[in-house]
Amino acid sequence: MKALKNAKKDNGLAFHHQKTGHDFDFDNTEILQQDKNYWRRLILEGIEIKYNENLVNLQSGYMIDKCWIPFLDKTEKVQT
């Protein structure tokens, strides 16, 4: 548990590995969304967080208000 005490409080990967023993396959990662605009990138991140239940994030990220949910189709990627 020493590793958990020394890890940054927002390092979800370290906490998840320490608690579960799961390893991460960094060689086969995938970029889900890209955008050069900071605010659009935050919104895209919020949408991905909203529809992904298998997160290791310790921070909630940019929160998408529930009023937008009817306009977001979780089966299609948001186009930028």
N, C-alpha and C positions, 0 to 999 in steps of 0.2 A: 504493500500500500504506500510505500515511500514514494514511488513514482507518481501516484495520484496527488500526493501533497505537494510535490515539486512541479507538477505540470501546470501550465497556464489554465485558468478557470474556463477558458473558451476552447480548449483543445479537445473537441469531442472524439477525435480519432484515438488519442492516447487513452482517454477514459474508457471508451468502448473496448479497446484491445485489452486493457488491464482487467476490466470486469468480466469479459466473456472469453478472452483468449482467441477471439477471431482475428485472422490476418486479413490485410487488404491487398488486393491484386492491382497495384499501381501501374503495372505494365499494360493493363487492359481497361484503363479508365476511358470515359467518354465525356466530351464537352457537350452539355445539354443545350446551352444557349450562349450566344456571344453578342455583344453590342459595345461600341466605343463610347456611347453616351452613358455616363454614370447613373443617372436616374432611371433610364430605361433598363439598365443592367440590374438595378435593385428590384424593379418591378418584375422582371423576368425571373429573378431568383425567388421572389415571393410567391410567384405562381408555381414554380417547381416545388417549393417547400409545401405549399398548400395541397398539392396532389401527390406527394410522396410520403408514405407512412414509414419508410425504413430510413430514418434520418439518424445521423450521429451528431447533428448540430446541437450545441448547448445554448446557442443564441437563436432567438426566433427569426431573425432576419427581418426583411421588410414585410410588414403584414398587409395582406390584401383584404380590404374590407369586404364583408360578406355580400354587400349590395352588388358587387361585380361578378359574383359567381355565376349567375344566369347567362352572362355574356361570354364566359370562358368555357370552351369545350375542352375537357381534359383528354380527349382522345386525339387532339391535334396539337401540334406545337404552335406557339404564338409566333407569328412572323414579324420580323423587324425590318 
